[in-house]
Structures are given as C-alpha cells and as structure tokens.
Amino acid sequence: MSVSKRVWCGSLLAATALATSCAMIGGRDSSTNVKPAFVAGATSKKTYDGVADDLLTAGLGKSGLQGAAPAVADPVNPTAAELRRLAIYNNYRALVDVNPNGGYGTLYGPNVDVNGNATALEGKIAGIEYVTYDDDGTGTQNVTLMAQIPAAFDPRNPCIVTAASSGSRGVYGAIGTAGEWGLKHGCVVAYTDKGTGIGVHDLTTNTVNSIDGLRQIAAAAGKTSNFTASVSGIDFTTFNAANPNRIAVKHAHSQQNPEKDWGRNTLNAIKFAFYVLNEERGDSIAGGAHAQSFRPANTIVIASSVSNGAGAALQAAEDDAEGWIRGIAISEPSIQLKPNPDLVVRRGVTLIKGAGKPLLDYGTLANLYQPCATLAPAAAGSPGANFVPTAAAASRCAALKAKGLLTAADSAGQAAEALAILHSAGWQAESDILHASHYAFATPPIAVTYANSYGRFGVIDAVCGFSFAGVDAAGKPAPVAAAALAQAFGTGNGIPPMSGIQIVNDRNPGGPMRDGASSSPSTGASDLNADGAICLRNLVTGSDANAARVRSGIGEVMRTGNLRGKPTIIVHGRSDTLVPVSLSSRPYFGQNRIAEGAASRLSYIEVTNAQHFDTFIDNPAVPGYDSRFIPLNVYLFRALDAMYAHLSRDTPLPPSQVVRTAPRGGEPGKAPALTAANVPPISQTPAPGDRITFSNNTVTIPD
C-alpha cells in the first residue's frame, strides 16, 4: 500500500511546520523520485529473507550473536557475505553487552519486542538493504551510506531512524543500538560511516578495501576504494623503503577532517533513505518512475545513535535548514561547542565555566595523566588495572615530574596530583576506577587518530612519531597477518589497535616498537612513551605549525547548540570516562538553552552508574564493570520510545533529570542478573531533587 500523493500534498503537508513546496524541492518536480546528486557510483541492493540471512543479525539471530564468531571458509579470501556477517556480529557486540545477566534477551536484544517483552524468537528481520557511496565524484571522500527497509515497514505510519556509526566504525557501527530499535519498529534505518569506516590501505602490498570490504590492488580499485592514501609515487616508494609494513587508516590519514561533515553525511543518509524507500514503496507514475510519496512532511524522522554517531545526529539537526529531521534521541554524544565563557555547569559545590572542552583537548590530557592516576588510592580495585602495569604507571608519574608537569616528590603524591588534574578538568569522581581500563583500551588510539585527523596529517607525516603497522612477537613492525588484513572490514573498528594493526612508536630508542611496550626517546625509560603523549598534548596547547594545523581542524568541528527547536532527548552516563558529561552533554544542554531560549525542547537525562562502554559490563577481562554499572543502551531505547510517542501521539517529553539506578552488586565478575529494579524508568514527574535545571546561564545538576 502506498501513501496517497493527494493526501500527502494536502492535509499532512499543510499541518506541519516542515512545509516545503509540494511542487518543487531543489528545483525539481517533487512528484518524481530522483536519485540524489551525491550518490556516487553503483548502488547495491540485496534482499534478505529473515531466515537464512537478515538485516539485523546477518542470519545469526539472538543466539548466534551471543556465540562464537561466525566462521569464514577461506580466512584469507572471505566473501562479501562473510565479511558482512562478521561486521554485524562484531559491531553489535562492540556496543552491547550480550550476556543475559546484563539484560541481553530480557531488556534488550533482537528477541525483545517493541513493547519490551522477551520472546522465544531469534529476532531476525527480513527486508532490503541498499549500499552506496556519498562522494563529490573524486573518489576521495567515499562516505558509505546504507538504507535498510524492513519488510514490516508500514506505509500508513512511515518512519526513518538514523544510525551514524559510533567511533570510527564502518557502516554497521550502530546496528545494535539505533539500528535495532528502528528495524524492530518497522522504520527504515539510514546508516552512514561518516567518512571514517574501515578504510585500510596496506602500503607494502598497496591493497585497499572496497565498499563491501573485499580487498584489491589500489590502482585497480580506483575511485571505488573506500580509502587510498594520498601519497605521490616518489614519496610512496621512499616512505615504504624507510618504513616497511606501515598501514594508512582512513579516519586518521584521509586528510579530510571528516568530522566537519558528519552532519551533512547524516542528512545525506536520510535523503538516500527517502530515495530508496520511494523506489521500493512510492506510487508508480508514468514511464516506470516512482513518486516521492514519502517525505519529511508525512514521515517521522528521528536522528539517533551513540557516542560520536550521536554527535553526528546533533550536527545534522543543527545543519538541518530544510526540515528533514523531526526529533533527536541519542546517547552519550561526543559533541564540541564553540567557547562561551558565560556558561556555567554546577554540580553541588563544583563549578565548571565555559562550554566544555574539545575532544582532543581532554583526550590528550587523559592520555598524559591517566596512567599515573591509576595508582591513586581512589582508583584502587579498578577493573582492568592489570592492563596498566604498576611499574610503567610509576615511570609515567616520574616522567611527568621530570618534565615539570607534576610537582609531588613520590609516586603516591604524583598519582593523587594526576587524578586531581583530571577532576579539575571535568572528570567526575565516578570515573576514578575507570581510568585504567580506558587508558588500556581507548585513550591512546583516540589521541593519535584525532590528532592526525584534525591536523590533516597524511600517513607519511607520522606526527609525533606515531604510525600504524602489524607487529611481531617482539613488538617490532611486521606484516599484518594475511587473514587479519583480509577480514579487517568484519573485525575492525576503524581505529588501531584493530585487526592485527597496532600503534607504533617510531621514536623508540631501540627502533620502532609497539607503542604500549616502547620507551621515551628523551630518557629511554619504559614510561608508556611519555614523550609521545607530551607531543600529542602540545598539538592542542602549543604554538608551532603542527599545533596551528590541529587547532584549525578543531575549529571546523565546533557547534553552536542551536537545534532549531527540534524536540531532543540526550541520555548520558554520569560515570562516562571517555566523553565526560561535564565536557559534553551538560554544557550542550546549557548552550542549547542559551541559543534557543524558550524555543528549546531539549531534555537531558543523566543516568547514574552508567558509562561509555556497555560491552565491558560482563566482559571477563574487566571484572567489576558487571557489579558496578548498568547498560545505558536500555535508556537509549527508552529515549527513542519517548521521542516516537511524542512525535506520533504528542506525548510530552520527559523533563531533564537524573535517573538513579541500582548497580547489580555482588562479587566482581559474578554479579547477579540485572532486573528491571536496577534500571528504573525515565520519569515524567521527577522529584525536585532529581531535576536538572537551567537558569542565569547556569546548568545545575543534582548530586
């Protein structure tokens, strides 16, 4: 059944604030569905039956996503279908805790229906998947777009949900979060990899990824390559000879500063989704064409995702002058605001002035001080503390003292001082026990990747002496294993370490070495490469040409907080250590109120005992997450439910508030099962002591 063009162009369009001319959009007759100009090259279309294969789980179902990784028949020559299955499996598990004790299969997961009821089904979803590139015709951008149209799509209640990838992930990077919610609700899901994705150029073999993950020689791939490093022939040969086995990765080395375009990428994903939806379900018109039966005027469009995919949703809403987006529901957004010294965030007696800090500012600060801070008494019993060896952490403390960055005389004092610096910068005390695991698994890769990206440094620049390569057993650069490279599209997250690719300290005194095992060139000490961390920090705080390049790139990604009056729900975990609330969501809430005044419709929901990585919660490598933290994914889905109810039934949005959850408790690594009592609902009438308020340029957060 198709939506009537007469109804769409009449009452529905006239009744909305999104009204655009029914006769013309972008200079074209709106009755005819036309492929967007930004769609570059071929568009693939595949239909999945929901049995052998499907949109949400790649045929694995709820049980398969919990099990071992799907097999690849020939590990060095995987098929596109095998890579897709691996990508869905790994991306789902990377963002969601798939242990039933953590709520998987009961509170969320493919088998949980739209009313929150756990079923005995596997949750496979039949439908159609379109994939293409968003590019300007040069082949240098090649942002992957994907639209999934579930078979259950209801043309009488059309909806689209965006799912920009989180982190540096490929196009399936939000499939277990916004993707799952959208597909289960019968919505088209509009995905984009934001121009990061799994673009891996092995310089030694000169091979690259295609859009489906298959690898080929760069010259043969041409403009169809997901990413080919921009290096001239002479420089390429010279660099390879001096630095064998190096890898260029798209987010770090594209020299595009892709983050500046994440809003446009997300809007283009929406436009692509409308185009393919109308091709599939729009009214047929003369000549075999289709009408633009589905438009923003008659289709609910919710911008969603998590982490910097959520930041992309906010960017898209700020950029949305044409009214493509109806509402926003996101989780733990990485978003960066233009400075505003008049804005204040208050929690108890603690005040932070200004509109937060740019990601690379607080990322390089964490990269510098986190290892030392892990030795502070407040960090005792940290999950994953064993991944930051005590001796190396103490050496980092000593290096910071020697460089004049700490003043205390001994390791204990230096560690307490390092933690105090992080507190002063905006980290909450609730993050104290998470600095160790975050440094071990997240902080250095982000500092290296974003420094390269903002400064538009290429692979041969090796800024601050960092490069990417495979390594041998001794930690020295070596070829990436053939199977790991071949399967990188399915196993990688776009930001090394991943898929056998490591961060290398090229300035290690004994020769290039895996960064975590290397020493500082100035002292030869095994201090987790303090010199490299100081160099990265100086790219934010320094005055040289490289620092100027980085600050210029940061300036390109700063936002205003003006969401154009769109209803918005942001949920964020108070214990977030990767994207601290005081540096992101709290000031964004305040800046939005300043920018929009009475027109603001942003609700900010801060969740206690929640942090950035749900996947860590029941991971046996980091026991203690399970006993201390609840899954924030539950609250993303509740925010999406609330936004959909608001847009479809005019249900009021919940007020800004702190939601006070209850940890599972018990022995670390053996926490009891999560229940509904651990994750109370977002309240429509929060107690006065739980309300988040804004007045006189001040955001007030209850303790």
N, C-alpha and C positions, 0 to 999 in steps of 0.2 A: 504494500500500500504506500502511495506517495502523498506527500503534503500537497494540497491544492495550491496552485500558484495564485488563484483568486483570493483564497483565504490569507495566504502569506502576504501578498501585496496590499491587502486591505486592513482588516481589523488588527491583526497581530503587529504589523509594522507600525501602524498609526499609534498603537498603545504603548510602544516602547520608547525609551529615551535614546535608543540606539539608531533612531530613524536615519536612514540614508536613502537617497533617491531610489525608488523601486525601478526606475527606468534606466539609470546609469550608475555604474560604480567603476572608478578608474578609467572612465572614458569608453566603457564597453557596454553593450546591451546586456542588462542584468538577466534577461530571460535565457541566455545561453551560457552554459558552463564552459569555461575556458581555462586551459592549463596555465598556472601562474608562470610568469616570465622567469622567475628564479629557479624553476625546476630544470636542472641541467642533465643532459644525457638521458640514458634509459631509465625507465621506472619498472621495477619488477613487481609482479603480482602473484601471490600464492594463496591457495585456498586450503584451509585445514579443517578436517572433518570432526575434530573434537574427540576422536577415539585413538587413532594411531599417532596423531600429532595435533597440536592445538596452539592457540595464541598465547596463553598464559604460562603453560608449563612445558611446552615443547614435547608433549606426549608423555611426560614423566608423571604427571599427576601429583597430588598432595604427598603421597607416599614416596614417589621417586625423588622428589625434591629433598626429602629427608635422608635418602640413602647415599650410596657411593656415587661418585661422579660417573656420568654415562660413558660407556666405552667408545673408543674410536678404533675402527677396524684396522686401519693403517696409520699409526701415530704420526708418521712424517708426511702423510698425504691425506689429511682429513677432507671429507666432503663439506660442501657449504651447509648441508643439513646437519651434519655432525657438529660443525662449529656453532651453528645457531643453537643447537640443543645445549652444548657446553656453555655458551654465553648466557642463556636463560638460567640454567642451573646455577652457575657461579654468581651472576648478578643478583639473583633472588636471594641466595644465601648470604651474600655480602652485606645486605641491608636488613635482613630479617633473621631473628632467632628461630631456627627451625626445630628446636627441642620442644616437645609437648609440655614439659614442665614450665616453659617460659610463656606459654599461651598459644603456641602454634597448634592449629587444629581445633582450638576451643574458642579463642577470642579473635583470631585472625587466621588467614591461610586460605588456600583455594577452596576447601570444603565448607567454609563458613559462609552462609548465605547472606543476602543483603539485610536481613533482619537480625543478624548476629547469632543465628542458630547454627551449631555444628551439625553437619550432616555426615552420612556414611559415604558420600560421593567423593570422587577424586578431584573434582573441581576443574576438569578440562573444559575449555571454551572454544567452540567451533567459530570459524569466521575467516575473514580475508585480511591479508597483510600486504600492504604496499610499501616499497622502499625506494628512495631516490636520493639524489644529491641536491642540495641548495648551493648554488655557485653562481659567480658572475660570468662564467664562460671561460675563465682562465684555467680552471682546474686546480687553483692554488688554495681555494677555501674548502670546497667539497664537504660541507656540513651534511651529515647524514640525517635525513628525515624519514620517519616511518609513521604510517597510519594503520591501526588495527580496527577493523569493523566487525564487531561480534555478530554472530548470526541472530542473537536475541535483540539486536538494535530495534527499537520501536519508533517508527516514523511519526507516530502520534505524540511522542514525548522525546524528541531528539535531544541528545546531549553529547558534548565533547569534553574530554578532560585532557589537559596537557601533562606530559611526563618527561620533562627535560632530564637528561641523565644527571645523577649526582656525581660529585667529584669530577674525575677526568674520564669517566667510564664511557663505554660505547653506547650505541643507541638503545640497547636493552637495559641500561643502567638504572631505570626507575620502574622496572616491570613488577617488582614485588611490593611496591608502595602505591603510587598513584595509578600505575598500570593495573594492578589487581583490583583496586576499588572501581575504576572506570569500567573495566571489562565485565565485572560481576554485576554492575548496574546497567548493563546494556549500552554503555556510552562508547562512542568512537574514542580511541586514545591516540593523541597526537604526540609523538616522540621526536626528540632531537638529541644528537650527541653534543650539541653546542660547539662544534668545531674542535673538540678535544678528541675523544674517542680513541679507538685502538689503531692509531697510525704509527706503525713501527717500521722504520727504514734501517735495515741491516746494511751498514756501509761496506762491509767486507764483501758480502755476496751481492750487494746492490739489489736487494729484493725488498718489496713493499707489500702492503695489504691492499686488496680490492675492497669494495663496499661490503661484500659478503664474507670477508676475512681470508679468502684464498690468497696465496702469495704468488708473486710473479716478478720477473725482472722489471726494474723501474722503467726502462726505456719502452718495454712492451706495454706496460700499464698506461703510460702517458697520462692523459687527463683523467683517466678512470681510477688512478691511485688515490687511496684515502689520504696519503701523505707521502710526498717525496721531498727530502731535504733540499733546500735551495743552496747548492754548492757548485761553483764552477768546476770545469774539468781539471784544471791545473791544481786548484785548491783541494779538490776531492782526492786526487792521486797523492798529493803531498801529505795531506792530513792522514789518509789511510796508512801510508808508509810509516809515519811517525807515531800513529796511534791506532794500531790494529785492533780489530774486534769491537769497534765502537758502534753504538746504536743511536740513531736520532729518533725521538719520540714527539708526536705531533703537538701535544699541549705545550711542552717545553720549547720546542725548536721550530715551530711553524713560522715564527717571526710575524705573526698576525695579531698578537694580543687578542685572542678570540673572545675573551670575556667582555670586551667593549660591545660585542654584537649579540650577546646572549639574549637580550630582549627581542631583537629583530629575529633571531633564529627561532625563538619560541612562537612569535607571531606568525612567522612563515610556516611553522609546523601546523598551526591552526588553519591557515589558508590552504595548505596542502590537504589537510584532513577534510575540509569542506569540499575541495575539488574532487577527491576520490569518492567521498560519500555521495556527491551528486552524480558522479559517473555510475555508481552502483545503484542508488536508490532514487535519484531525481526523476522527475517526469520526462518521458521521451518526447522530443519535439521533431519537427521536420528535418529530414536529412540524416537521421540517425544520431543526432546530438541529444544532449540532455539539458534540462532546465536547471537553473540554480534554485532548486526547490528548498534547499536548506541553507539558511543564512543566519548571521548573528541575531537577527530580529525574531526568529522563531525557534532558535536552538540555544539551549543553555550551554554556555562555555565556561568551565571552571579551570583556572590556571592552578596547577598543583605541582608537587614534587617535594624533595627533601634536600637539605644541605645547599650546595651551590646550584642545584637544579631548582630549589625553592627560590634562591636569589634570582635565577633567570626568570621565574614567574613574576617576581616583583618588578624586575626590569621591564618585562613585557607589558605589565599593567601601567607602569609609568610612561612607556613609549606609545601606548595604545590610543592614538588620537582618533581612530576610526571606529572604535566601539566593538572590537572583536570579542573582548573578554567581559563576561557578566560578573564574575566573582573570583576570589582567590582563597584557597585553603592549602596551607603549606606547613612544613615542619622544619625546624632548626635552620633557618635560612642564613647562608653566608651572603651578606649584603654590606656594601660600603657606602658611607654617606659623605657628602660634602661637609667640610668643617662648619660647625656652628657653636661658637664659644658660649652662647647664651643658654644652650640646652644643658639640663642637669638631670642625672639619674640618681635617685636616693633609695638606698635600702638600709633601713634602720638609721644608724649614725654615719653610714658611709656614703660619701658623695663622689660621683664621677662627673666632671664637667666636660662638655663637648659631645660631638656626635659619634662617639666610639672611635675605633682605630681602623685603618685599612688592614686587610687580611695579612699582607706581607709584613706590616709593622709588627702586629702581635705574633705572627708566625715566626719571624726571625728572632723576636725576643724569647719566645718559648724554646726555639731551637738552641739558643745560647744558654739559658738558665735552667731548663727543665732537668737535665741530667744531675746537676748539682743539687737541685731542690729535692730530688728523690731521697736524699739522705737526711732530710729534716725529720724530727720526731713526729710531726703531724702527718707525714707520709708513710709512717710505719705500717706494715701489713698491706702495702699496695698490691693489688692484683698485677701480676706480671713484673714485679720488682726484679725477678731473676734475669730479665732480659736487659737490664742495665746494670752490669757488674759493678759491685761496690768500689773496686779499685779504679775502674775507669771513671766512675762518677766523682770520686775523690780527686782524681787527676784533673777533671774538668773544673772542679772548685778551685784547685790550686792554680790552674791556668788563668782563670778569671781574676784571681787575686793578683797574680803576677802582671797581668795586663791592666791593672787598676780598675777593674770592673766590679770587684768586691773588696771589702776592707777588713773583714774579720780575719783573725790570726790563724784559726784552725778549721778543720773540715766541718765540724758541728756548727760553728758560728757562720761559716760561709754558706752552708746549706740553708740555715734559717734565714740568712740575708737574701739568698736567691729566691726562696719561697715568698719572702716579704715583697720583693720586687715584682713578682708575678701578681700577688694580691693587689699591690698598688696600681698595677697596670689595668686591673679589671677582672682577674680570675677570682671566682668565688672560693670560699674555704671548702665548699663541697667538692671542688676539683682536686684537692690536695693529694688524694690517694690515686688519682688517675694520671698524674704527670708521667709516671714511669712507663705505663703501657702505651700512652700516646706518643711519648718520645720513641719508644721501641718500634712502633708500627706506623706512625703517621707524620710526625712533625718534620723530620729532616726531608722526606720526599716533597712535602708541600713547600718548604722554604726553597729548595733547589728548583723545583718546577716553576713556581710562580715568579721567582726572581728572573729566570730565563724568559718567561712569557711576557712579563711587564716590560722588561728591557729589550724585547725583540731580539734577543741574542740567538744566533744560529749555533748549530752543533759544533762548528769548528772554533767558536769563541771560548768554549769550556770555561765559562765565567766562574771565578773563584776557585778554579782548578777542579771543577766537578765535570764528570762525564758519565755516560751510561755504557755498560758492557756486560757480557757474561763473565763469570769468574771461575777459576779452577779451585781445587781443594785448598790451595794456599791463599786464596783471595785475590790472585792476580788476574788481569783481564785475559779472557779466553773466549772462544766462540760460544755463543748460546747454543745449547743442545738443539739438534735439528727438530726433535719432536716439540720442544717447548716453543721454539720460534714458529713452527707450523701451526700450533694451536693457540697462539697468543690472542687471537680475536676472541676465542672462547674462554680463556683463562685469565686474561689480563684486565687490569683496572685503569690503564692509561697513564699510570704514574709510578715509575720504578721506585722500589723493587717490585717486579712482577714478572711472571712467566720466564724465569731464569735470567732476567735483566737486573743488574744491580747498579747502585750508585757507586762511582769510583772516585777516590781522591787521587787525582793525577799528581799532586804535590807531595805525596807521602815520601819521606826521606829515602826509603829503600826502593822507590819506584812505585808506579800506580798500584793501588790496592783498594779492595772493597772498603768503602768509607768507614763503616762501623768498626772495622778492625784496624784502621790506619792510625797514623800518628801525625802530630802537627809539624809542619816543616820548620817552624822557627825554633822549636825546642826538642823535637824528636820524641816527645812524651806521648804515651798512649792515652790521650785525653779525649777520645771520640772526635778528633780533628777540630779542636777548639779554634784553630786558625781559620778553617773554612767557615765555621759558624760566625766568627767575628767579621769575616769578609762579607758574608751574606747580610749581616746586620748593618754593615756600613753602606750597603746599597740603598738602604732606607734612610739612614741618618747622615751619610757622608756628603761630600761636595764635589767629588770628581765626576768625570764624564759618564762613567757607567752608572753612578748613582743618579745623575740627572736623567739618564735614559729610563731608569726604573721608575723614578718619581713621575716622569711624564706618562708612562704607561698606567700607573696607578690613577693619575688624574683622569684618564679616559674612562675609568670604570666607576667613578663616584656617582652616587644617585642623590635625588632630591627628597625622597619620601612622599612625593605627590602621587597618589594612586588614582587621581581623577574621580574621587568619590565612589570608587568601586567597593562593595562590601568585601571584607577581608578577614580571615581568621589566621593568625600565626600561632602555632604551638611550638614551645621550645623547652628543653630540659634544663633545669636550674644547674645541674652538675656538668653541663656541656663544657668540655675541656678543649675541644678542637675549635669551636666557634663560641666563645664565651658570651653569655647573654648580655652582660654589661657593655659589650663592644659591638653588638649586632641588633638583636630584636628589641631590647629595651630602648636604646636610642632611636631605632627606626620608628617605634611606636610614638615616641615623643616628637620626632621630626615630622611624622605624618600629621600629628595634631597641629603642629605649628604651620605646616604647609597648607593644610586643608581647612583648619578651623572647625566650624560647626558642620561642615560637609563631610568630615571624616567618618568613615564607617568601618574602622579597623578595630577588631577585638584581639587583644593579646592574651594568650593563655600560657602561663609559666607553670611547668609541671615539676614537682619535687621528686627526687630520687630517679631522675631520668637524665640520660647523657646522649652523646652523639652516635654511638655505635651499638645498635641493638644486637648485632651479630656477635658481639663479645659476651653477651649476658650468660649464655650457657656453654661458652667455649671452654673446654677443659684446660687450655693453655693459660687461661687467666681466671682461675677460681677466685671468687669474691665478687665478681660482677653479678653473679646469679643471686647472691644473698642480699645485695645492696640496691640493685637497680631494677626498675620495671621497664617494659618496652614502650618507647614513645610512639611506635607505629600504631598502637591502639588509639592514641589521641589524634594522630593524623586522620585516621579513618573516621573518628567521631567528628572532627572538624569538617571533613568532606560531607558527612551526613548532615551536619548542621547547615552547611552552606547550600547543599542541594535543597533542603527543606525551606530555607529562606528564599531561594530563587524560584522554586516551583510552587510553594504554598504560602509564601510571605511570613513564615515563622520567624519571630525575632531572633537576631543573632545573640549569642550569649555575651554577657558583659566581660570586660577584661578582668582577669582573676588569676590567683594562684590556686592550682589544684593540688591538694595534699594527698599524696599516695602513701601506700604502706609497703615497705620492702618485704620480700619473702622471708628474709632471715635465715636461720639455720647455719649449718656448717658450710663454709665456702667450698663450692664445687658440689655440694649436696643439698642445695636449698630445696625446700618443699615446693610443690607445684603452685604456680600462680593461680589465683582465683579472682573473681570479679571484685571481691572486697579489697584487693590490693590496688585496683585501678578505678577509683570512684569516678562518676561521670562529671563532665563539664556542667557546671550549674547555671541555670537561668536566673537564679537568685542567690548569688554567693554571699556569704556572711560578710559583714563590714570589714572584718579583719583579714579577709582574703581578696578584697577588691584592689585591683591595680588602677591607679588614678593619674590624671594629668591636670596640672594647674600651674599657672605662672611660669611656664616653660620648664616645669619640673615633673618628671615621671617618679611616682612614689610606688615602691614595691614592698609589700608586706614581708616581714621576716618569716 
